[in-house]
């Protein structure tokens, strides 16, 4: 079985390492690239199946960066990780064309389910507070 190729974009070094370790525990995944920003991935010749981007506290900047990824990697599925549990934020994420949103913290089972769902369906959206 061919592994799912991933790239991650996480600006916080400790979370970057932690997410990398989590991905390495899942035998179906291959981490192709770790980057601290979208430009670090855009400058490569890679074409990951899934790009996981951690969002910070700057909504507008994070959404612009995600939109840039979507434009640069049209064949890749974009999954955003967020601390925010707000329906308006989720709608903003959908409106830029991202394929999924997963609320942190995440464990390897949640991450695996989200990635599989992205590749089999239109997207993966965590339940938000109403």
C-alpha positions, 0 to 999 in steps of 0.5 A: 500500500502506498503511503499518504504523502504529507507536508506540515506547516507549523510556526511553533517549533515544539508543536512542529516536532510534536506533530512530526512525532505523531505522524511518524507513529502512523505507518500509513503516512510519509512526512515529506516536508516540515516547514515553519511557513507556507513559503518554505513548502511552496519553494519545493517541487513536492506535491503532497497528498495532504498539507497540514497547517497549524493556525495561530492567533492571527486569523486573517494572516492564517487564512491568507497563508492557507489560501496561498497554499490552496492556490499553489497546491491545487491537487493537495488537500489542506487540513487546518489545525486550530484552537478555535471552536467557533462556527464563524471561523469554520465558515471562513476556513471553508470559504477560502477552499480549505478541505478540513478543520481539526480542533487541537489538541489532536491525537494520532487516531483523530489525525488519522481519521481526519486525513482518511476522510479528506482523501475519501470525501469532500472534507473533514470538519470538527463539530463546533460549538453553537 
